[in-house]
Structure formats: structure tokens, C-alpha cells
């Protein structure tokens, strides 16, 4: 799906995800404070998880031609990535 976008729409998709990731990263940083990765770190994890989940779904053969499916897969991947890294950080802090 991402490879079929032209340069303008790919740039717009990246920009929209970066803006939403910044707001979500800021809100999550307010909630978890020391246990998180900071606003920029949370934003980078959400951004990377979003696009990696879409690319992984495409690689597995799932069709994400409908926008709501792509957003659902991307958000699930973003929060799964953030949750797993936060859990690993909390476990490392306890050891």
C-alpha cells in the first residue's frame, strides 16, 4: 500500500502521522513520566510502529486498500510497539 502512493500522498501520510504521534507522545509522556521515553522518544516509537505494522501486514499479504483498515493496523502496531518497549524498560529498571 505504501509503495503505491506517489510522493505527495506519501509526504502527506508521513506528516499526518508525525503530528498525531507528537500529540499522542506528549499525552503519554504526561501520564507515564519517568517510565516513558519522553515526548520525542514516544513520538518516534509510535511513528515507527505505525509504518512498520503497515509494511508487515503488506508483506504478509493482507490487503489494506481501504483507509480505515490501514489506520487500524497502523495504530495497533504503534501501540503494541510502545507497550512492549515500555514493558521492557520497566522490567529492566526492576532488575
PDB file of N, CA, C and O in Angstrom:
ATOM      1  N   UNK A   1       0.818  -1.185   0.000  1.00  0.00           N
ATOM      2  CA  UNK A   1       0.000   0.000   0.000  1.00  0.00           C
ATOM      3  C   UNK A   1       0.868   1.258   0.000  1.00  0.00           C
ATOM      4  O   UNK A   1       0.618   2.187  -0.768  1.00  0.00           O
ATOM      5  N   UNK A   2       1.872   1.286   0.847  1.00  0.00           N
ATOM      6  CA  UNK A   2       2.723   2.481   0.906  1.00  0.00           C
ATOM      7  C   UNK A   2       3.537   2.671  -0.366  1.00  0.00           C
ATOM      8  O   UNK A   2       3.830   3.799  -0.762  1.00  0.00           O
ATOM      9  N   UNK A   3       3.898   1.565  -1.004  1.00  0.00           N
ATOM     10  CA  UNK A   3       4.726   1.662  -2.202  1.00  0.00           C
ATOM     11  C   UNK A   3       3.923   2.163  -3.393  1.00  0.00           C
ATOM     12  O   UNK A   3       4.509   2.612  -4.378  1.00  0.00           O
ATOM     13  N   UNK A   4       2.594   2.098  -3.327  1.00  0.00           N
ATOM     14  CA  UNK A   4       1.755   2.544  -4.432  1.00  0.00           C
ATOM     15  C   UNK A   4       1.410   4.022  -4.359  1.00  0.00           C
ATOM     16  O   UNK A   4       0.798   4.549  -5.288  1.00  0.00           O
ATOM     17  N   UNK A   5       1.778   4.696  -3.298  1.00  0.00           N
ATOM     18  CA  UNK A   5       1.490   6.122  -3.156  1.00  0.00           C
ATOM     19  C   UNK A   5       2.513   6.948  -3.923  1.00  0.00           C
ATOM     20  O   UNK A   5       3.694   6.605  -3.975  1.00  0.00           O
ATOM     21  N   UNK A   6       2.039   8.052  -4.525  1.00  0.00           N
ATOM     22  CA  UNK A   6       3.008   8.948  -5.147  1.00  0.00           C
ATOM     23  C   UNK A   6       3.655   9.821  -4.073  1.00  0.00           C
ATOM     24  O   UNK A   6       3.277   9.752  -2.903  1.00  0.00           O
ATOM     25  N   UNK A   7       4.606  10.625  -4.460  1.00  0.00           N
ATOM     26  CA  UNK A   7       5.421  11.375  -3.487  1.00  0.00           C
ATOM     27  C   UNK A   7       4.580  12.324  -2.637  1.00  0.00           C
ATOM     28  O   UNK A   7       4.815  12.446  -1.435  1.00  0.00           O
ATOM     29  N   UNK A   8       3.609  12.993  -3.242  1.00  0.00           N
ATOM     30  CA  UNK A   8       2.791  13.950  -2.494  1.00  0.00           C
ATOM     31  C   UNK A   8       1.992  13.249  -1.395  1.00  0.00           C
ATOM     32  O   UNK A   8       2.000  13.696  -0.248  1.00  0.00           O
ATOM     33  N   UNK A   9       1.299  12.149  -1.735  1.00  0.00           N
ATOM     34  CA  UNK A   9       0.466  11.472  -0.747  1.00  0.00           C
ATOM     35  C   UNK A   9       1.295  10.759   0.304  1.00  0.00           C
ATOM     36  O   UNK A   9       0.874  10.655   1.456  1.00  0.00           O
ATOM     37  N   UNK A  10       2.459  10.270  -0.070  1.00  0.00           N
ATOM     38  CA  UNK A  10       3.344   9.671   0.929  1.00  0.00           C
ATOM     39  C   UNK A  10       3.840  10.719   1.915  1.00  0.00           C
ATOM     40  O   UNK A  10       3.917  10.461   3.116  1.00  0.00           O
ATOM     41  N   UNK A  11       4.176  11.901   1.408  1.00  0.00           N
ATOM     42  CA  UNK A  11       4.602  13.006   2.275  1.00  0.00           C
ATOM     43  C   UNK A  11       3.467  13.440   3.195  1.00  0.00           C
ATOM     44  O   UNK A  11       3.689  13.704   4.376  1.00  0.00           O
ATOM     45  N   UNK A  12       2.255  13.514   2.658  1.00  0.00           N
ATOM     46  CA  UNK A  12       1.107  13.885   3.486  1.00  0.00           C
ATOM     47  C   UNK A  12       0.838  12.831   4.559  1.00  0.00           C
ATOM     48  O   UNK A  12       0.531  13.181   5.698  1.00  0.00           O
ATOM     49  N   UNK A  13       0.948  11.557   4.217  1.00  0.00           N
ATOM     50  CA  UNK A  13       0.736  10.493   5.198  1.00  0.00           C
ATOM     51  C   UNK A  13       1.773  10.568   6.309  1.00  0.00           C
ATOM     52  O   UNK A  13       1.437  10.431   7.486  1.00  0.00           O
ATOM     53  N   UNK A  14       3.021  10.782   5.944  1.00  0.00           N
ATOM     54  CA  UNK A  14       4.079  10.891   6.942  1.00  0.00           C
ATOM     55  C   UNK A  14       3.848  12.102   7.840  1.00  0.00           C
ATOM     56  O   UNK A  14       4.012  12.017   9.057  1.00  0.00           O
ATOM     57  N   UNK A  15       3.467  13.231   7.240  1.00  0.00           N
ATOM     58  CA  UNK A  15       3.246  14.445   8.028  1.00  0.00           C
ATOM     59  C   UNK A  15       2.087  14.276   9.004  1.00  0.00           C
ATOM     60  O   UNK A  15       2.179  14.699  10.156  1.00  0.00           O
ATOM     61  N   UNK A  16       1.005  13.665   8.553  1.00  0.00           N
ATOM     62  CA  UNK A  16      -0.153  13.472   9.432  1.00  0.00           C
ATOM     63  C   UNK A  16       0.190  12.530  10.578  1.00  0.00           C
ATOM     64  O   UNK A  16      -0.190  12.780  11.722  1.00  0.00           O
ATOM     65  N   UNK A  17       0.900  11.459  10.282  1.00  0.00           N
ATOM     66  CA  UNK A  17       1.276  10.507  11.335  1.00  0.00           C
ATOM     67  C   UNK A  17       2.241  11.160  12.322  1.00  0.00           C
ATOM     68  O   UNK A  17       2.143  10.916  13.525  1.00  0.00           O
ATOM     69  N   UNK A  18       3.167  11.982  11.842  1.00  0.00           N
ATOM     70  CA  UNK A  18       4.107  12.672  12.743  1.00  0.00           C
ATOM     71  C   UNK A  18       3.361  13.613  13.683  1.00  0.00           C
ATOM     72  O   UNK A  18       3.662  13.663  14.875  1.00  0.00           O
ATOM     73  N   UNK A  19       2.393  14.358  13.157  1.00  0.00           N
ATOM     74  CA  UNK A  19       1.641  15.294  14.006  1.00  0.00           C
ATOM     75  C   UNK A  19       0.846  14.543  15.065  1.00  0.00           C
ATOM     76  O   UNK A  19       0.892  14.897  16.243  1.00  0.00           O
ATOM     77  N   UNK A  20       0.114  13.505  14.650  1.00  0.00           N
ATOM     78  CA  UNK A  20      -0.650  12.731  15.635  1.00  0.00           C
ATOM     79  C   UNK A  20       0.270  12.017  16.615  1.00  0.00           C
ATOM     80  O   UNK A  20      -0.049  11.920  17.800  1.00  0.00           O
ATOM     81  N   UNK A  21       1.397  11.520  16.143  1.00  0.00           N
ATOM     82  CA  UNK A  21       2.337  10.838  17.028  1.00  0.00           C
ATOM     83  C   UNK A  21       2.913  11.806  18.053  1.00  0.00           C
ATOM     84  O   UNK A  21       3.148  11.421  19.198  1.00  0.00           O
ATOM     85  N   UNK A  22       3.145  13.062  17.659  1.00  0.00           N
ATOM     86  CA  UNK A  22       3.649  14.045  18.617  1.00  0.00           C
ATOM     87  C   UNK A  22       2.624  14.313  19.710  1.00  0.00           C
ATOM     88  O   UNK A  22       2.972  14.359  20.890  1.00  0.00           O
ATOM     89  N   UNK A  23       1.353  14.490  19.324  1.00  0.00           N
ATOM     90  CA  UNK A  23       0.324  14.738  20.331  1.00  0.00           C
ATOM     91  C   UNK A  23       0.133  13.536  21.243  1.00  0.00           C
ATOM     92  O   UNK A  23       0.022  13.691  22.459  1.00  0.00           O
ATOM     93  N   UNK A  24       0.093  12.346  20.671  1.00  0.00           N
ATOM     94  CA  UNK A  24      -0.036  11.145  21.495  1.00  0.00           C
ATOM     95  C   UNK A  24       1.198  10.933  22.367  1.00  0.00           C
ATOM     96  O   UNK A  24       1.078  10.543  23.529  1.00  0.00           O
ATOM     97  N   UNK A  25       2.375  11.186  21.815  1.00  0.00           N
ATOM     98  CA  UNK A  25       3.605  11.046  22.593  1.00  0.00           C
ATOM     99  C   UNK A  25       3.651  12.012  23.755  1.00  0.00           C
ATOM    100  O   UNK A  25       4.119  11.664  24.839  1.00  0.00           O
ATOM    101  N   UNK A  26       3.169  13.225  23.535  1.00  0.00           N
ATOM    102  CA  UNK A  26       3.129  14.216  24.611  1.00  0.00           C
ATOM    103  C   UNK A  26       2.135  13.808  25.698  1.00  0.00           C
ATOM    104  O   UNK A  26       2.422  13.945  26.888  1.00  0.00           O
ATOM    105  N   UNK A  27       0.977  13.312  25.295  1.00  0.00           N
ATOM    106  CA  UNK A  27      -0.020  12.888  26.280  1.00  0.00           C
ATOM    107  C   UNK A  27       0.476  11.672  27.061  1.00  0.00           C
ATOM    108  O   UNK A  27       0.284  11.596  28.275  1.00  0.00           O
ATOM    109  N   UNK A  28       1.102  10.734  26.385  1.00  0.00           N
ATOM    110  CA  UNK A  28       1.610   9.541  27.065  1.00  0.00           C
ATOM    111  C   UNK A  28       2.762   9.903  27.992  1.00  0.00           C
ATOM    112  O   UNK A  28       2.900   9.321  29.068  1.00  0.00           O
ATOM    113  N   UNK A  29       3.588  10.859  27.584  1.00  0.00           N
ATOM    114  CA  UNK A  29       4.681  11.303  28.444  1.00  0.00           C
ATOM    115  C   UNK A  29       4.148  11.949  29.716  1.00  0.00           C
ATOM    116  O   UNK A  29       4.741  11.799  30.783  1.00  0.00           O
ATOM    117  N   UNK A  30       3.045  12.659  29.612  1.00  0.00           N
ATOM    118  CA  UNK A  30       2.434  13.259  30.796  1.00  0.00           C
ATOM    119  C   UNK A  30       1.923  12.186  31.745  1.00  0.00           C
ATOM    120  O   UNK A  30       1.983  12.351  32.964  1.00  0.00           O
ATOM    121  N   UNK A  31       1.425  11.093  31.196  1.00  0.00           N
ATOM    122  CA  UNK A  31       0.871  10.030  32.038  1.00  0.00           C
ATOM    123  C   UNK A  31       1.937   9.162  32.694  1.00  0.00           C
ATOM    124  O   UNK A  31       1.839   8.856  33.882  1.00  0.00           O
ATOM    125  N   UNK A  32       2.946   8.764  31.941  1.00  0.00           N
ATOM    126  CA  UNK A  32       3.895   7.778  32.469  1.00  0.00           C
ATOM    127  C   UNK A  32       5.182   8.381  33.011  1.00  0.00           C
ATOM    128  O   UNK A  32       5.935   7.693  33.701  1.00  0.00           O
ATOM    129  N   UNK A  33       5.447   9.617  32.725  1.00  0.00           N
ATOM    130  CA  UNK A  33       6.606  10.377  33.224  1.00  0.00           C
ATOM    131  C   UNK A  33       7.929   9.633  33.108  1.00  0.00           C
ATOM    132  O   UNK A  33       8.405   9.434  31.990  1.00  0.00           O
ATOM    133  N   UNK A  34       8.539   9.216  34.201  1.00  0.00           N
ATOM    134  CA  UNK A  34       9.878   8.602  34.169  1.00  0.00           C
ATOM    135  C   UNK A  34       9.883   7.241  33.488  1.00  0.00           C
ATOM    136  O   UNK A  34      10.908   6.822  32.950  1.00  0.00           O
ATOM    137  N   UNK A  35       8.760   6.553  33.506  1.00  0.00           N
ATOM    138  CA  UNK A  35       8.709   5.217  32.924  1.00  0.00           C
ATOM    139  C   UNK A  35       8.621   5.236  31.407  1.00  0.00           C
ATOM    140  O   UNK A  35       8.749   4.191  30.768  1.00  0.00           O
ATOM    141  N   UNK A  36       8.404   6.412  30.817  1.00  0.00           N
ATOM    142  CA  UNK A  36       8.295   6.529  29.366  1.00  0.00           C
ATOM    143  C   UNK A  36       9.624   6.883  28.733  1.00  0.00           C
ATOM    144  O   UNK A  36      10.680   6.752  29.352  1.00  0.00           O
ATOM    145  N   UNK A  37       9.556   7.331  27.500  1.00  0.00           N
ATOM    146  CA  UNK A  37      10.749   7.644  26.727  1.00  0.00           C
ATOM    147  C   UNK A  37      10.853   9.124  26.393  1.00  0.00           C
ATOM    148  O   UNK A  37      11.694   9.509  25.581  1.00  0.00           O
ATOM    149  N   UNK A  38      10.028   9.953  26.991  1.00  0.00           N
ATOM    150  CA  UNK A  38       9.998  11.367  26.656  1.00  0.00           C
ATOM    151  C   UNK A  38       9.065  11.597  25.473  1.00  0.00           C
ATOM    152  O   UNK A  38       8.645  10.652  24.806  1.00  0.00           O
ATOM    153  N   UNK A  39       8.751  12.852  25.226  1.00  0.00           N
ATOM    154  CA  UNK A  39       7.820  13.166  24.142  1.00  0.00           C
ATOM    155  C   UNK A  39       8.361  12.737  22.793  1.00  0.00           C
ATOM    156  O   UNK A  39       7.647  12.113  22.008  1.00  0.00           O
ATOM    157  N   UNK A  40       9.610  13.062  22.516  1.00  0.00           N
ATOM    158  CA  UNK A  40      10.199  12.727  21.222  1.00  0.00           C
ATOM    159  C   UNK A  40      10.413  11.232  21.072  1.00  0.00           C
ATOM    160  O   UNK A  40      10.206  10.687  19.988  1.00  0.00           O
ATOM    161  N   UNK A  41      10.818  10.569  22.125  1.00  0.00           N
ATOM    162  CA  UNK A  41      11.000   9.124  22.072  1.00  0.00           C
ATOM    163  C   UNK A  41       9.691   8.392  21.845  1.00  0.00           C
ATOM    164  O   UNK A  41       9.622   7.463  21.040  1.00  0.00           O
ATOM    165  N   UNK A  42       8.642   8.816  22.564  1.00  0.00           N
ATOM    166  CA  UNK A  42       7.323   8.216  22.353  1.00  0.00           C
ATOM    167  C   UNK A  42       6.846   8.463  20.928  1.00  0.00           C
ATOM    168  O   UNK A  42       6.271   7.580  20.292  1.00  0.00           O
ATOM    169  N   UNK A  43       7.090   9.673  20.436  1.00  0.00           N
ATOM    170  CA  UNK A  43       6.676  10.006  19.073  1.00  0.00           C
ATOM    171  C   UNK A  43       7.388   9.126  18.058  1.00  0.00           C
ATOM    172  O   UNK A  43       6.765   8.627  17.121  1.00  0.00           O
ATOM    173  N   UNK A  44       8.678   8.934  18.237  1.00  0.00           N
ATOM    174  CA  UNK A  44       9.437   8.107  17.295  1.00  0.00           C
ATOM    175  C   UNK A  44       8.985   6.648  17.331  1.00  0.00           C
ATOM    176  O   UNK A  44       8.917   5.994  16.290  1.00  0.00           O
ATOM    177  N   UNK A  45       8.680   6.141  18.505  1.00  0.00           N
ATOM    178  CA  UNK A  45       8.222   4.758  18.629  1.00  0.00           C
ATOM    179  C   UNK A  45       6.845   4.594  17.990  1.00  0.00           C
ATOM    180  O   UNK A  45       6.603   3.615  17.284  1.00  0.00           O
ATOM    181  N   UNK A  46       5.951   5.533  18.231  1.00  0.00           N
ATOM    182  CA  UNK A  46       4.617   5.469  17.634  1.00  0.00           C
ATOM    183  C   UNK A  46       4.711   5.577  16.117  1.00  0.00           C
ATOM    184  O   UNK A  46       4.046   4.831  15.398  1.00  0.00           O
ATOM    185  N   UNK A  47       5.529   6.498  15.628  1.00  0.00           N
ATOM    186  CA  UNK A  47       5.701   6.683  14.186  1.00  0.00           C
ATOM    187  C   UNK A  47       6.273   5.422  13.539  1.00  0.00           C
ATOM    188  O   UNK A  47       5.754   4.946  12.529  1.00  0.00           O
ATOM    189  N   UNK A  48       7.327   4.892  14.118  1.00  0.00           N
ATOM    190  CA  UNK A  48       7.944   3.696  13.565  1.00  0.00           C
ATOM    191  C   UNK A  48       7.034   2.490  13.632  1.00  0.00           C
ATOM    192  O   UNK A  48       6.948   1.722  12.673  1.00  0.00           O
ATOM    193  N   UNK A  49       6.348   2.312  14.762  1.00  0.00           N
ATOM    194  CA  UNK A  49       5.433   1.190  14.906  1.00  0.00           C
ATOM    195  C   UNK A  49       4.267   1.250  13.941  1.00  0.00           C
ATOM    196  O   UNK A  49       3.805   0.219  13.453  1.00  0.00           O
ATOM    197  N   UNK A  50       3.787   2.457  13.664  1.00  0.00           N
ATOM    198  CA  UNK A  50       2.666   2.632  12.732  1.00  0.00           C
ATOM    199  C   UNK A  50       3.047   2.149  11.338  1.00  0.00           C
ATOM    200  O   UNK A  50       2.341   1.334  10.744  1.00  0.00           O
ATOM    201  N   UNK A  51       4.153   2.647  10.823  1.00  0.00           N
ATOM    202  CA  UNK A  51       4.534   2.290   9.457  1.00  0.00           C
ATOM    203  C   UNK A  51       5.098   0.877   9.365  1.00  0.00           C
ATOM    204  O   UNK A  51       4.919   0.211   8.345  1.00  0.00           O
ATOM    205  N   UNK A  52       5.770   0.411  10.400  1.00  0.00           N
ATOM    206  CA  UNK A  52       6.260  -0.967  10.372  1.00  0.00           C
ATOM    207  C   UNK A  52       5.116  -1.974  10.399  1.00  0.00           C
ATOM    208  O   UNK A  52       5.205  -3.029   9.771  1.00  0.00           O
ATOM    209  N   UNK A  53       4.041  -1.658  11.120  1.00  0.00           N
ATOM    210  CA  UNK A  53       2.889  -2.557  11.141  1.00  0.00           C
ATOM    211  C   UNK A  53       2.217  -2.620   9.773  1.00  0.00           C
ATOM    212  O   UNK A  53       1.807  -3.693   9.332  1.00  0.00           O
ATOM    213  N   UNK A  54       2.104  -1.483   9.104  1.00  0.00           N
ATOM    214  CA  UNK A  54       1.508  -1.475   7.762  1.00  0.00           C
ATOM    215  C   UNK A  54       2.389  -2.240   6.782  1.00  0.00           C
ATOM    216  O   UNK A  54       1.888  -3.019   5.971  1.00  0.00           O
ATOM    217  N   UNK A  55       3.683  -2.023   6.854  1.00  0.00           N
ATOM    218  CA  UNK A  55       4.590  -2.748   5.962  1.00  0.00           C
ATOM    219  C   UNK A  55       4.589  -4.242   6.251  1.00  0.00           C
ATOM    220  O   UNK A  55       4.661  -5.048   5.324  1.00  0.00           O
ATOM    221  N   UNK A  56       4.510  -4.621   7.517  1.00  0.00           N
ATOM    222  CA  UNK A  56       4.469  -6.038   7.872  1.00  0.00           C
ATOM    223  C   UNK A  56       3.172  -6.687   7.396  1.00  0.00           C
ATOM    224  O   UNK A  56       3.183  -7.826   6.929  1.00  0.00           O
ATOM    225  N   UNK A  57       2.055  -5.970   7.512  1.00  0.00           N
ATOM    226  CA  UNK A  57       0.786  -6.510   7.027  1.00  0.00           C
ATOM    227  C   UNK A  57       0.809  -6.678   5.515  1.00  0.00           C
ATOM    228  O   UNK A  57       0.311  -7.676   4.993  1.00  0.00           O
ATOM    229  N   UNK A  58       1.383  -5.709   4.809  1.00  0.00           N
ATOM    230  CA  UNK A  58       1.518  -5.839   3.355  1.00  0.00           C
ATOM    231  C   UNK A  58       2.425  -6.998   2.987  1.00  0.00           C
ATOM    232  O   UNK A  58       2.152  -7.720   2.028  1.00  0.00           O
ATOM    233  N   UNK A  59       3.485  -7.183   3.727  1.00  0.00           N
ATOM    234  CA  UNK A  59       4.422  -8.277   3.456  1.00  0.00           C
ATOM    235  C   UNK A  59       3.757  -9.635   3.673  1.00  0.00           C
ATOM    236  O   UNK A  59       4.052 -10.597   2.963  1.00  0.00           O
ATOM    237  N   UNK A  60       2.863  -9.708   4.652  1.00  0.00           N
ATOM    238  CA  UNK A  60       2.143 -10.954   4.932  1.00  0.00           C
ATOM    239  C   UNK A  60       1.018 -11.210   3.930  1.00  0.00           C
ATOM    240  O   UNK A  60       0.422 -12.286   3.936  1.00  0.00           O
ATOM    241  N   UNK A  61       0.725 -10.243   3.078  1.00  0.00           N
ATOM    242  CA  UNK A  61      -0.281 -10.432   2.041  1.00  0.00           C
ATOM    243  C   UNK A  61      -1.643  -9.853   2.350  1.00  0.00           C
ATOM    244  O   UNK A  61      -2.580 -10.071   1.583  1.00  0.00           O
ATOM    245  N   UNK A  62      -1.791  -9.119   3.450  1.00  0.00           N
ATOM    246  CA  UNK A  62      -3.074  -8.509   3.769  1.00  0.00           C
ATOM    247  C   UNK A  62      -3.305  -7.297   2.873  1.00  0.00           C
ATOM    248  O   UNK A  62      -2.392  -6.511   2.624  1.00  0.00           O
ATOM    249  N   UNK A  63      -4.525  -7.159   2.400  1.00  0.00           N
ATOM    250  CA  UNK A  63      -4.882  -6.036   1.545  1.00  0.00           C
ATOM    251  C   UNK A  63      -5.350  -4.875   2.416  1.00  0.00           C
ATOM    252  O   UNK A  63      -6.327  -4.998   3.156  1.00  0.00           O
ATOM    253  N   UNK A  64      -4.665  -3.776   2.327  1.00  0.00           N
ATOM    254  CA  UNK A  64      -5.019  -2.588   3.113  1.00  0.00           C
ATOM    255  C   UNK A  64      -5.409  -1.436   2.195  1.00  0.00           C
ATOM    256  O   UNK A  64      -5.004  -0.293   2.410  1.00  0.00           O
ATOM    257  N   UNK A  65      -6.200  -1.748   1.170  1.00  0.00           N
ATOM    258  CA  UNK A  65      -6.604  -0.712   0.222  1.00  0.00           C
ATOM    259  C   UNK A  65      -7.618   0.247   0.827  1.00  0.00           C
ATOM    260  O   UNK A  65      -7.728   1.391   0.387  1.00  0.00           O
ATOM    261  N   UNK A  66      -8.350  -0.203   1.817  1.00  0.00           N
ATOM    262  CA  UNK A  66      -9.300   0.675   2.489  1.00  0.00           C
ATOM    263  C   UNK A  66      -8.578   1.413   3.609  1.00  0.00           C
ATOM    264  O   UNK A  66      -7.825   0.816   4.378  1.00  0.00           O
ATOM    265  N   UNK A  67      -8.816   2.704   3.689  1.00  0.00           N
ATOM    266  CA  UNK A  67      -8.084   3.554   4.627  1.00  0.00           C
ATOM    267  C   UNK A  67      -8.324   3.166   6.077  1.00  0.00           C
ATOM    268  O   UNK A  67      -7.387   3.177   6.875  1.00  0.00           O
ATOM    269  N   UNK A  68      -9.546   2.827   6.435  1.00  0.00           N
ATOM    270  CA  UNK A  68      -9.821   2.521   7.844  1.00  0.00           C
ATOM    271  C   UNK A  68      -9.101   1.249   8.288  1.00  0.00           C
ATOM    272  O   UNK A  68      -8.739   1.136   9.459  1.00  0.00           O
ATOM    273  N   UNK A  69      -8.885   0.298   7.397  1.00  0.00           N
ATOM    274  CA  UNK A  69      -8.131  -0.899   7.763  1.00  0.00           C
ATOM    275  C   UNK A  69      -6.648  -0.578   7.967  1.00  0.00           C
ATOM    276  O   UNK A  69      -6.014  -1.090   8.890  1.00  0.00           O
ATOM    277  N   UNK A  70      -6.114   0.263   7.109  1.00  0.00           N
ATOM    278  CA  UNK A  70      -4.709   0.649   7.243  1.00  0.00           C
ATOM    279  C   UNK A  70      -4.480   1.422   8.541  1.00  0.00           C
ATOM    280  O   UNK A  70      -3.475   1.209   9.220  1.00  0.00           O
ATOM    281  N   UNK A  71      -5.398   2.310   8.884  1.00  0.00           N
ATOM    282  CA  UNK A  71      -5.270   3.073  10.125  1.00  0.00           C
ATOM    283  C   UNK A  71      -5.383   2.155  11.330  1.00  0.00           C
ATOM    284  O   UNK A  71      -4.638   2.306  12.298  1.00  0.00           O
ATOM    285  N   UNK A  72      -6.310   1.202  11.278  1.00  0.00           N
ATOM    286  CA  UNK A  72      -6.482   0.272  12.389  1.00  0.00           C
ATOM    287  C   UNK A  72      -5.221  -0.580  12.590  1.00  0.00           C
ATOM    288  O   UNK A  72      -4.762  -0.760  13.719  1.00  0.00           O
ATOM    289  N   UNK A  73      -4.673  -1.095  11.504  1.00  0.00           N
ATOM    290  CA  UNK A  73      -3.447  -1.910  11.599  1.00  0.00           C
ATOM    291  C   UNK A  73      -2.287  -1.058  12.088  1.00  0.00           C
ATOM    292  O   UNK A  73      -1.507  -1.504  12.929  1.00  0.00           O
ATOM    293  N   UNK A  74      -2.160   0.161  11.573  1.00  0.00           N
ATOM    294  CA  UNK A  74      -1.078   1.042  11.980  1.00  0.00           C
ATOM    295  C   UNK A  74      -1.141   1.422  13.448  1.00  0.00           C
ATOM    296  O   UNK A  74      -0.127   1.393  14.145  1.00  0.00           O
ATOM    297  N   UNK A  75      -2.325   1.776  13.919  1.00  0.00           N
ATOM    298  CA  UNK A  75      -2.466   2.136  15.337  1.00  0.00           C
ATOM    299  C   UNK A  75      -2.220   0.947  16.248  1.00  0.00           C
ATOM    300  O   UNK A  75      -1.605   1.082  17.306  1.00  0.00           O
ATOM    301  N   UNK A  76      -2.700  -0.215  15.836  1.00  0.00           N
ATOM    302  CA  UNK A  76      -2.447  -1.419  16.647  1.00  0.00           C
ATOM    303  C   UNK A  76      -0.952  -1.702  16.726  1.00  0.00           C
ATOM    304  O   UNK A  76      -0.441  -2.045  17.793  1.00  0.00           O
ATOM    305  N   UNK A  77      -0.255  -1.563  15.620  1.00  0.00           N
ATOM    306  CA  UNK A  77       1.187  -1.773  15.626  1.00  0.00           C
ATOM    307  C   UNK A  77       1.930  -0.725  16.430  1.00  0.00           C
ATOM    308  O   UNK A  77       2.899  -1.037  17.122  1.00  0.00           O
ATOM    309  N   UNK A  78       1.475   0.526  16.340  1.00  0.00           N
ATOM    310  CA  UNK A  78       2.127   1.601  17.083  1.00  0.00           C
ATOM    311  C   UNK A  78       2.007   1.385  18.584  1.00  0.00           C
ATOM    312  O   UNK A  78       2.989   1.515  19.315  1.00  0.00           O
ATOM    313  N   UNK A  79       0.810   1.057  19.043  1.00  0.00           N
ATOM    314  CA  UNK A  79       0.626   0.882  20.477  1.00  0.00           C
ATOM    315  C   UNK A  79       1.200  -0.435  20.974  1.00  0.00           C
ATOM    316  O   UNK A  79       1.622  -0.530  22.126  1.00  0.00           O
ATOM    317  N   UNK A  80       1.220  -1.437  20.133  1.00  0.00           N
ATOM    318  CA  UNK A  80       1.884  -2.694  20.527  1.00  0.00           C
ATOM    319  C   UNK A  80       3.381  -2.470  20.689  1.00  0.00           C
ATOM    320  O   UNK A  80       3.994  -2.983  21.626  1.00  0.00           O
ATOM    321  N   UNK A  81       3.963  -1.709  19.783  1.00  0.00           N
ATOM    322  CA  UNK A  81       5.396  -1.405  19.865  1.00  0.00           C
ATOM    323  C   UNK A  81       5.701  -0.568  21.114  1.00  0.00           C
ATOM    324  O   UNK A  81       6.649  -0.855  21.845  1.00  0.00           O
ATOM    325  N   UNK A  82       4.890   0.467  21.348  1.00  0.00           N
ATOM    326  CA  UNK A  82       5.103   1.320  22.517  1.00  0.00           C
ATOM    327  C   UNK A  82       4.905   0.545  23.814  1.00  0.00           C
ATOM    328  O   UNK A  82       5.678   0.704  24.759  1.00  0.00           O
ATOM    329  N   UNK A  83       3.881  -0.286  23.862  1.00  0.00           N
ATOM    330  CA  UNK A  83       3.612  -1.071  25.060  1.00  0.00           C
ATOM    331  C   UNK A  83       4.728  -2.059  25.349  1.00  0.00           C
ATOM    332  O   UNK A  83       5.164  -2.192  26.492  1.00  0.00           O
ATOM    333  N   UNK A  84       5.193  -2.753  24.313  1.00  0.00           N
ATOM    334  CA  UNK A  84       6.244  -3.748  24.541  1.00  0.00           C
ATOM    335  C   UNK A  84       7.561  -3.090  24.952  1.00  0.00           C
ATOM    336  O   UNK A  84       8.260  -3.608  25.822  1.00  0.00           O
ATOM    337  N   UNK A  85       7.905  -1.962  24.344  1.00  0.00           N
ATOM    338  CA  UNK A  85       9.152  -1.288  24.733  1.00  0.00           C
ATOM    339  C   UNK A  85       9.051  -0.680  26.132  1.00  0.00           C
ATOM    340  O   UNK A  85      10.031  -0.683  26.877  1.00  0.00           O
ATOM    341  N   UNK A  86       7.885  -0.162  26.493  1.00  0.00           N
ATOM    342  CA  UNK A  86       7.698   0.365  27.846  1.00  0.00           C
ATOM    343  C   UNK A  86       7.765  -0.756  28.877  1.00  0.00           C
ATOM    344  O   UNK A  86       8.326  -0.582  29.959  1.00  0.00           O
ATOM    345  N   UNK A  87       7.193  -1.898  28.538  1.00  0.00           N
ATOM    346  CA  UNK A  87       7.259  -3.053  29.440  1.00  0.00           C
ATOM    347  C   UNK A  87       8.695  -3.535  29.608  1.00  0.00           C
ATOM    348  O   UNK A  87       9.117  -3.857  30.718  1.00  0.00           O
ATOM    349  N   UNK A  88       9.443  -3.584  28.514  1.00  0.00           N
ATOM    350  CA  UNK A  88      10.855  -3.980  28.609  1.00  0.00           C
ATOM    351  C   UNK A  88      11.666  -2.993  29.444  1.00  0.00           C
ATOM    352  O   UNK A  88      12.538  -3.393  30.215  1.00  0.00           O
ATOM    353  N   UNK A  89      11.374  -1.695  29.285  1.00  0.00           N
ATOM    354  CA  UNK A  89      12.079  -0.691  30.078  1.00  0.00           C
ATOM    355  C   UNK A  89      11.742  -0.826  31.555  1.00  0.00           C
ATOM    356  O   UNK A  89      12.621  -0.692  32.406  1.00  0.00           O
ATOM    357  N   UNK A  90      10.476  -1.091  31.866  1.00  0.00           N
ATOM    358  CA  UNK A  90      10.076  -1.254  33.270  1.00  0.00           C
ATOM    359  C   UNK A  90      10.698  -2.520  33.870  1.00  0.00           C
ATOM    360  O   UNK A  90      11.121  -2.517  35.026  1.00  0.00           O
ATOM    361  N   UNK A  91      10.753  -3.591  33.093  1.00  0.00           N
ATOM    362  CA  UNK A  91      11.379  -4.815  33.588  1.00  0.00           C
ATOM    363  C   UNK A  91      12.880  -4.620  33.806  1.00  0.00           C
ATOM    364  O   UNK A  91      13.437  -5.128  34.779  1.00  0.00           O
ATOM    365  N   UNK A  92      13.529  -3.894  32.912  1.00  0.00           N
ATOM    366  CA  UNK A  92      14.962  -3.633  33.067  1.00  0.00           C
ATOM    367  C   UNK A  92      15.237  -2.753  34.280  1.00  0.00           C
ATOM    368  O   UNK A  92      16.266  -2.906  34.938  1.00  0.00           O
ATOM    369  N   UNK A  93      14.326  -1.832  34.579  1.00  0.00           N
ATOM    370  CA  UNK A  93      14.508  -0.970  35.745  1.00  0.00           C
ATOM    371  C   UNK A  93      14.327  -1.745  37.056  1.00  0.00           C
ATOM    372  O   UNK A  93      14.908  -1.382  38.078  1.00  0.00           O
ATOM    373  N   UNK A  94      13.533  -2.794  37.024  1.00  0.00           N
ATOM    374  CA  UNK A  94      13.295  -3.581  38.220  1.00  0.00           C
ATOM    375  C   UNK A  94      14.435  -4.534  38.540  1.00  0.00           C
ATOM    376  O   UNK A  94      14.599  -4.948  39.687  1.00  0.00           O
ATOM    377  N   UNK A  95      15.220  -4.880  37.532  1.00  0.00           N
ATOM    378  CA  UNK A  95      16.314  -5.846  37.742  1.00  0.00           C
ATOM    379  C   UNK A  95      17.541  -5.211  38.306  1.00  0.00           C
ATOM    380  O   UNK A  95      18.539  -5.893  38.536  1.00  0.00           O
TER     381      UNK A  95
END
